[in-house]
Amino acid sequence: MKPIKIIFAILALAASSSALAIPAMSVITVNTEDPAAYVNWTKKHGKTVGSSINAGVGGICVNTAGHYSPGELYYWHLFDSHATAVAADRGNSTITKALKSLSVKRVISQADILQIVAAEPSSMSVGDTFSNWNIIVSTDDPALYLSQVQTLANTAQQNGFDDVSMAAYAYMTGPNAGKLMVVSQAPTPARLGEFLDATASEWAAPIMNRLGGIRSYEHGFMMNCTVVHSSQ
């Protein structure tokens, strides 16, 4: 695994779509003894928080399997560029005021910026829900790996999973810097499970075998998500 090599390879891939602005995502990992209360807080203040940091979309995800610590949630925002994502001030007066109404104790265990390497165009509205299977991987051939992920996504849609999408992100910060996170997204937990079952099917197994030969799993986790902010 050569993190610097991988990061530059990914940058080269992403730069082909835009020389001046590459979409990014910020993720805050939160742990709390009352996840439901924190989720309700993000739903109430999601619009004002997201607008205050110039995010395009924001959401909250509740871990359902594979957490690092109990009571784990992921508060994420999508940005049109790294410039906007990095400039986001999470200590601004709007967020500080909103936090005063948060009645539960929470610990921010990690805060990351990720580059959006591959994603299908989509439109998200406040209240939309979905389920994710996220895997963090290391690979010495990111271009080949991403091409195989795209092949899996395309083949899945051709075999009845047109409601399942896949996206890839590159960690720019934290202990996972230089690694990829691949997200499989389905409208419901049950549908996500059906997709996972199908990875052993005749059409998917050869692709999964190829993927297995060019990457190493670092961590895998599942979550149920709700969109709490959209600038659209």
C-alpha positions as CSV (number, residue, x, y, z in Angstrom):
1,M,0.0,0.0,0.0
2,K,1.5,3.4,-1.1
3,P,-0.9,6.1,0.1
4,I,0.8,9.0,-1.7
5,K,0.8,7.1,-5.0
6,I,-2.8,6.3,-4.6
7,I,-3.9,9.8,-3.7
8,F,-2.2,11.3,-6.8
9,A,-3.7,8.6,-9.0
10,I,-7.1,9.5,-7.7
11,L,-6.5,13.2,-8.1
12,A,-5.6,12.6,-11.8
13,L,-8.8,10.6,-12.3
14,A,-11.0,13.2,-10.7
15,A,-9.3,16.2,-12.4
16,S,-10.5,15.0,-15.8
17,S,-14.0,16.0,-14.9
18,S,-13.1,19.4,-13.5
19,A,-9.8,21.2,-13.4
20,L,-10.9,23.8,-10.9
21,A,-13.4,22.2,-8.5
22,I,-13.6,18.6,-7.3
23,P,-16.7,17.7,-5.2
24,A,-16.0,16.7,-1.6
25,M,-17.7,15.3,1.5
26,S,-17.2,16.0,5.2
27,V,-18.1,13.4,7.7
28,I,-18.2,13.9,11.5
29,T,-18.3,10.6,13.5
30,V,-20.3,11.1,16.6
31,N,-20.8,8.7,19.5
32,T,-23.7,9.2,22.0
33,E,-25.7,7.2,24.5
34,D,-28.9,8.6,22.8
35,P,-28.6,8.3,19.1
36,A,-32.3,9.0,18.5
37,A,-32.1,12.3,20.3
38,Y,-29.1,13.4,18.2
39,V,-30.8,12.4,15.0
40,N,-33.8,14.5,16.0
41,W,-31.5,17.4,16.7
42,T,-30.0,17.1,13.2
43,K,-33.4,17.0,11.6
44,K,-34.5,20.1,13.4
45,H,-31.3,22.1,12.7
46,G,-30.1,20.4,9.5
47,K,-31.2,23.2,7.2
48,T,-29.6,26.0,9.2
49,V,-26.4,24.1,9.9
50,G,-26.0,23.0,6.3
51,S,-26.7,26.5,4.9
52,S,-24.3,28.1,7.3
53,I,-21.4,26.1,5.9
54,N,-22.5,26.3,2.2
55,A,-23.2,22.6,1.9
56,G,-25.2,21.3,-1.0
57,V,-26.7,18.4,0.9
58,G,-26.4,17.1,4.4
59,G,-27.6,14.0,6.3
60,I,-27.3,11.8,9.3
61,C,-26.6,8.1,9.3
62,V,-27.1,5.6,12.2
63,N,-24.7,2.7,12.3
64,T,-26.4,-0.7,12.2
65,A,-23.3,-2.9,12.0
66,G,-19.6,-2.6,12.1
67,H,-19.3,0.4,14.4
68,Y,-16.0,1.4,16.0
69,S,-17.8,2.3,19.2
70,P,-21.4,2.0,20.5
71,G,-23.9,4.7,19.6
72,E,-22.1,5.7,16.5
73,L,-23.5,8.1,13.9
74,Y,-22.2,9.9,10.9
75,Y,-23.2,13.6,10.2
76,W,-22.1,14.3,6.6
77,H,-22.3,17.1,4.1
78,L,-21.6,17.3,0.4
79,F,-19.9,20.3,-1.2
80,D,-19.3,21.4,-4.7
81,S,-15.5,21.8,-4.1
82,H,-12.7,21.2,-1.6
83,A,-12.4,24.9,-1.3
84,T,-15.9,25.1,0.1
85,A,-15.6,22.0,2.2
86,V,-12.3,23.0,3.8
87,A,-13.5,26.6,4.4
88,A,-16.6,25.4,6.3
89,D,-16.5,26.8,9.8
90,R,-18.2,24.4,12.1
91,G,-17.7,26.8,15.0
92,N,-19.7,29.6,13.4
93,S,-22.4,31.4,15.4
94,T,-25.3,29.5,13.7
95,I,-23.9,26.1,14.7
96,T,-22.9,27.3,18.2
97,K,-26.5,28.6,18.8
98,A,-28.0,25.3,17.5
99,L,-25.7,23.2,19.8
100,K,-27.2,25.0,22.8
101,S,-30.4,23.1,22.2
102,L,-28.6,19.7,22.0
103,S,-29.6,18.0,25.3
104,V,-27.5,14.8,24.9
105,K,-23.8,14.3,25.5
106,R,-21.8,13.4,22.4
107,V,-18.2,12.7,21.5
108,I,-16.8,13.6,18.1
109,S,-14.4,10.8,17.6
110,Q,-13.4,11.7,14.0
111,A,-13.8,14.4,11.5
112,D,-12.8,13.8,7.9
113,I,-12.7,15.4,4.4
114,L,-13.2,12.9,1.5
115,Q,-12.8,13.5,-2.2
116,I,-15.7,12.3,-4.3
117,V,-14.0,10.1,-6.9
118,A,-17.0,8.4,-8.5
119,A,-20.7,8.9,-8.0
120,E,-23.9,8.7,-10.1
121,P,-25.8,12.0,-10.5
122,S,-28.6,12.2,-8.0
123,S,-31.1,14.5,-6.4
124,M,-31.6,14.4,-2.7
125,S,-34.4,16.1,-0.8
126,V,-34.9,16.6,2.9
127,G,-36.6,13.5,4.4
128,D,-35.2,11.1,1.9
129,T,-33.9,7.8,3.5
130,F,-31.6,5.1,2.3
131,S,-29.3,2.3,3.6
132,N,-25.6,2.0,2.9
133,W,-22.9,-0.7,3.0
134,N,-19.6,1.1,3.2
135,I,-16.2,-0.5,2.9
136,I,-12.8,1.1,3.4
137,V,-10.2,-0.5,1.2
138,S,-6.5,-0.2,0.3
139,T,-5.3,-0.9,-3.2
140,D,-2.1,-0.4,-5.2
141,D,-4.1,0.0,-8.4
142,P,-6.9,2.5,-7.7
143,A,-7.8,3.1,-11.4
144,L,-8.3,-0.7,-12.0
145,Y,-10.2,-1.0,-8.8
146,L,-12.6,1.9,-9.5
147,S,-13.2,0.5,-13.0
148,Q,-14.2,-2.8,-11.6
149,V,-16.5,-1.1,-9.1
150,Q,-18.2,0.7,-12.0
151,T,-18.5,-2.6,-13.8
152,L,-20.2,-4.1,-10.8
153,A,-22.6,-1.2,-10.5
154,N,-23.5,-1.3,-14.2
155,T,-24.0,-5.1,-14.2
156,A,-26.1,-4.9,-11.1
157,Q,-28.4,-2.4,-12.8
158,Q,-28.7,-4.7,-15.8
159,N,-29.7,-7.5,-13.5
160,G,-32.6,-6.0,-11.6
161,F,-30.9,-3.7,-9.2
162,D,-31.5,-0.4,-10.9
163,D,-32.5,1.1,-7.5
164,V,-29.0,0.4,-6.1
165,S,-26.1,2.8,-6.7
166,M,-22.4,2.7,-5.9
167,A,-20.0,5.6,-5.2
168,A,-16.3,5.9,-4.3
169,Y,-14.5,8.4,-2.1
170,A,-10.9,9.0,-1.2
171,Y,-9.9,9.9,2.3
172,M,-7.9,13.1,2.5
173,T,-7.5,13.1,6.2
174,G,-7.3,11.0,9.4
175,P,-5.9,7.5,9.8
176,N,-7.6,6.4,6.6
177,A,-5.8,9.0,4.4
178,G,-4.8,7.4,1.1
179,K,-7.5,4.7,1.2
180,L,-10.8,4.5,-0.6
181,M,-14.3,4.1,0.7
182,V,-16.8,2.4,-1.6
183,V,-20.5,2.9,-0.8
184,S,-23.3,0.6,-2.0
185,Q,-26.6,2.4,-1.5
186,A,-30.1,1.0,-1.6
187,P,-33.5,2.5,-0.7
188,T,-34.1,0.2,2.3
189,P,-32.2,-2.2,4.5
190,A,-34.0,-5.2,3.0
191,R,-33.1,-4.1,-0.5
192,L,-29.5,-3.6,0.5
193,G,-29.5,-7.2,1.9
194,E,-30.9,-8.5,-1.4
195,F,-28.0,-6.8,-3.2
196,L,-25.5,-8.4,-0.9
197,D,-27.1,-11.8,-1.5
198,A,-26.8,-11.2,-5.2
199,T,-23.0,-10.6,-5.0
200,A,-22.7,-14.4,-4.9
201,S,-24.8,-14.8,-8.1
202,E,-23.5,-15.9,-11.5
203,W,-23.4,-12.4,-12.8
204,A,-21.7,-10.8,-9.8
205,A,-19.3,-13.5,-8.5
206,P,-16.7,-13.1,-11.2
207,I,-16.5,-9.3,-10.6
208,M,-16.3,-9.8,-6.9
209,N,-13.4,-12.2,-7.4
210,R,-11.6,-9.7,-9.5
211,L,-12.1,-7.0,-6.9
212,G,-10.9,-9.4,-4.2
213,G,-7.6,-9.7,-6.0
214,I,-6.8,-6.0,-6.1
215,R,-7.8,-4.7,-2.8
216,S,-7.6,-5.4,1.0
217,Y,-10.5,-4.7,3.3
218,E,-9.7,-2.3,6.1
219,H,-13.1,-1.9,7.6
220,G,-16.8,-2.4,6.7
221,F,-19.9,-0.9,8.2
222,M,-23.6,-0.5,7.5
223,M,-26.0,2.3,8.3
224,N,-29.5,3.8,7.7
225,C,-29.5,7.4,6.6
226,T,-31.8,10.4,6.4
227,V,-31.3,13.6,4.4
228,V,-31.6,16.7,6.7
229,H,-30.5,19.5,4.4
230,S,-30.7,20.2,0.7
231,S,-29.9,23.5,-1.0
232,Q,-32.0,22.4,-4.1
